[in-house]
Amino acid sequence: ADAQAAPVATVLPPPAGTANDRLDITVAESCWVDVRDATGAKVYSNNAQPGAQVSLTGAAPFTVVLGNAPGARLSVNGKAVDVESSIRGRVAQLVGGP
């Protein structure tokens, strides 16, 4: 059987004049991900596939919307973000970071 490598997102540099906070997203199931930084700028928007590991930098707090949220895990600056308590149906809208 052909083995497919899990996609890995490129780390995006923070815009000039912003903090270097880091958001890490690990996807176990296909999951739509939309991330905005503290300024409201879109940092990432994509349909992440199982096995994807997305690492982003920018100014926290990050506003994150997840479709199929039970399939994703988040951390900001190495601290886990509680996704479960924000899930409504299969979608979660949350803010993570200092």
VENZI-V139447 format. One record per pair of residues at least 24 apart in sequence whose C-alpha atoms are under 10 Angstrom apart, sorted by sequence separation. I is the first residue (numbers start at 0). J is the second residue. If there is no record, write none. Layout:
# VENZI-V139447
i={I & I}
j={J & J}
This chain:
# VENZI-V139447
i={25 & 26 & 27 & 35 & 36 & 37 & 38 & 47 & 65 & 66 & 67 & 68 & 25 & 26 & 27 & 35 & 36 & 37 & 65 & 66 & 14 & 25 & 26 & 35 & 36 & 64 & 65 & 66 & 24 & 25 & 26 & 34 & 35 & 36 & 64 & 65 & 14 & 24 & 25 & 34 & 35 & 63 & 64 & 65 & 13 & 23 & 24 & 25 & 33 & 34 & 35 & 63 & 64 & 12 & 23 & 24 & 33 & 34 & 62 & 63 & 64 & 11 & 22 & 23 & 24 & 32 & 33 & 34 & 62 & 63 & 11 & 22 & 23 & 32 & 33 & 61 & 62 & 63 & 21 & 22 & 23 & 31 & 32 & 33 & 60 & 61 & 62 & 21 & 22 & 31 & 32 & 60 & 61 & 62 & 8 & 20 & 21 & 22 & 30 & 31 & 32 & 59 & 60 & 61 & 19 & 20 & 21 & 22 & 30 & 31 & 32 & 59 & 60 & 61 & 19 & 20 & 21 & 22 & 29 & 30 & 31 & 59 & 60 & 18 & 19 & 20 & 21 & 22 & 29 & 30 & 58 & 59 & 8 & 17 & 18 & 19 & 20 & 21 & 22 & 28 & 29 & 30 & 31 & 32 & 58 & 7 & 17 & 18 & 19 & 20 & 21 & 28 & 30 & 31 & 6 & 7 & 16 & 17 & 18 & 20 & 22 & 26 & 27 & 28 & 29 & 30 & 6 & 11 & 13 & 14 & 15 & 16 & 17 & 26 & 27 & 28 & 29 & 5 & 6 & 7 & 8 & 9 & 10 & 11 & 12 & 13 & 14 & 26 & 27 & 28 & 5 & 6 & 7 & 8 & 9 & 10 & 11 & 12 & 13 & 14 & 26 & 27 & 5 & 6 & 7 & 8 & 9 & 10 & 11 & 12 & 13 & 25 & 26 & 27 & 4 & 5 & 6 & 7 & 8 & 9 & 10 & 11 & 25 & 26 & 4 & 5 & 6 & 7 & 8 & 24 & 25 & 26 & 24 & 25 & 23 & 24 & 25 & 23 & 24 & 22 & 23 & 24 & 22 & 23 & 21 & 22 & 23 & 21 & 22 & 23 & 20 & 21 & 22 & 23 & 20 & 21 & 22 & 23 & 24 & 19 & 20 & 21 & 22 & 23 & 37 & 22 & 36 & 30 & 31 & 32 & 33 & 34 & 35 & 36 & 37 & 30 & 34 & 36 & 22 & 22 & 21 & 20 & 20}
j={49 & 50 & 51 & 59 & 60 & 61 & 62 & 71 & 89 & 90 & 91 & 92 & 50 & 51 & 52 & 60 & 61 & 62 & 90 & 91 & 40 & 51 & 52 & 61 & 62 & 90 & 91 & 92 & 51 & 52 & 53 & 61 & 62 & 63 & 91 & 92 & 42 & 52 & 53 & 62 & 63 & 91 & 92 & 93 & 42 & 52 & 53 & 54 & 62 & 63 & 64 & 92 & 93 & 42 & 53 & 54 & 63 & 64 & 92 & 93 & 94 & 42 & 53 & 54 & 55 & 63 & 64 & 65 & 93 & 94 & 43 & 54 & 55 & 64 & 65 & 93 & 94 & 95 & 54 & 55 & 56 & 64 & 65 & 66 & 93 & 94 & 95 & 55 & 56 & 65 & 66 & 94 & 95 & 96 & 43 & 55 & 56 & 57 & 65 & 66 & 67 & 94 & 95 & 96 & 55 & 56 & 57 & 58 & 66 & 67 & 68 & 95 & 96 & 97 & 56 & 57 & 58 & 59 & 66 & 67 & 68 & 96 & 97 & 56 & 57 & 58 & 59 & 60 & 67 & 68 & 96 & 97 & 47 & 56 & 57 & 58 & 59 & 60 & 61 & 67 & 68 & 69 & 70 & 71 & 97 & 47 & 57 & 58 & 59 & 60 & 61 & 68 & 70 & 71 & 47 & 48 & 57 & 58 & 59 & 61 & 63 & 67 & 68 & 69 & 70 & 71 & 48 & 53 & 55 & 56 & 57 & 58 & 59 & 68 & 69 & 70 & 71 & 48 & 49 & 50 & 51 & 52 & 53 & 54 & 55 & 56 & 57 & 69 & 70 & 71 & 49 & 50 & 51 & 52 & 53 & 54 & 55 & 56 & 57 & 58 & 70 & 71 & 50 & 51 & 52 & 53 & 54 & 55 & 56 & 57 & 58 & 70 & 71 & 72 & 50 & 51 & 52 & 53 & 54 & 55 & 56 & 57 & 71 & 72 & 51 & 52 & 53 & 54 & 55 & 71 & 72 & 73 & 72 & 73 & 72 & 73 & 74 & 73 & 74 & 73 & 74 & 75 & 74 & 75 & 74 & 75 & 76 & 75 & 76 & 77 & 75 & 76 & 77 & 78 & 76 & 77 & 78 & 79 & 80 & 76 & 77 & 78 & 79 & 80 & 94 & 80 & 94 & 89 & 90 & 91 & 92 & 93 & 94 & 95 & 96 & 90 & 94 & 96 & 95 & 96 & 96 & 96 & 97}
